[in-house]
Every structure is written in C-alpha cells, then in structure tokens.
Amino acid sequence: MQKYTFFLDKRVIICRFTGEVARYFEKENRPFSLMDVANALRNHGKTALAKAIDELVEEEYLKEKVYGKQKVYVYDQSKLPVFDEDELKLLDSEITTLSHELSDCDLELKRISSSLTKEEAERKLMETEVEVMFL
C-alpha cells in the first residue's frame, strides 16, 4: 500500500512539473531546445524535463521539430486566441491617440522644466538689479 502512495505522490509531482513547463512554453511562445528550457528552469533536472516535454508533445500541447540530432519544441499556435481584425484596428488607433497625448505631455513637461521657478526668477532679478546698480 505504501508503494502505491509513493507512486501517486510522485505522479502528482510530475504533473505539477509538466504544468510548469507548459506554462513556460505558453508564456514565452517561442521555440526552445531541451537545453534552453533546462537553463530557464534550473530547479529541475534535465531527465525530468525531457519526460515532461515528451508528455506535452504526446498530448499535442507542444509541437516537436527535428533538425538533425537537435529537437526543437514550440507551443501549439492553434491554442492561442484568435483576434478580430476590427478589434486590432481599434487598438492601433487607440495606441496612436495615446502616443500623440504622450508626446504633447512630454512637450509640456520640457516647457515647464525649462522655465525658471519663482525662487530662481527672484534670485536672477536681484542679481540683475545689483549689476545695474554698479554700472
């Protein structure tokens, strides 16, 4: 009975690790070799990582491409959300509007930063008045 419990606990750990690898591929959304993933997820062994990746390939969560001896894994792009073209155009126009607002704010900030503060202006006025007195 105890061996079964150990196996079950080990399986749960493997499932959690596989989930972590899956989330990493989904978040990064770019191709990786086994070594790339091993370097990124340093707290896990390469053998366990290879098993997790193979399991994700079997579940068709990842795609595998073989280039000679090298295997490259990538997140299945069909699982990504599809965006509506009208929504993308709306977002592009919003980005343009916000960019113009930002540039206007930058110009205003430069204008305010380049002008003298009240204290600086009073000091400059006093210096000028002193210079005029000595002329």
Protein Blocks (a to p, Z undefined) as FASTA:
>chain_A
ZZmmmmmmmmmmmmmmmmmmmmmmmmnopaddfklmmmmmmmbcfklmmmmmmmmmmnom
accddehjbccddddfklpccddfklmmmmmmmmmmmmmmmmmmmmmmmmmmmpccfklm
mmmmmmmmmmmmmZZ
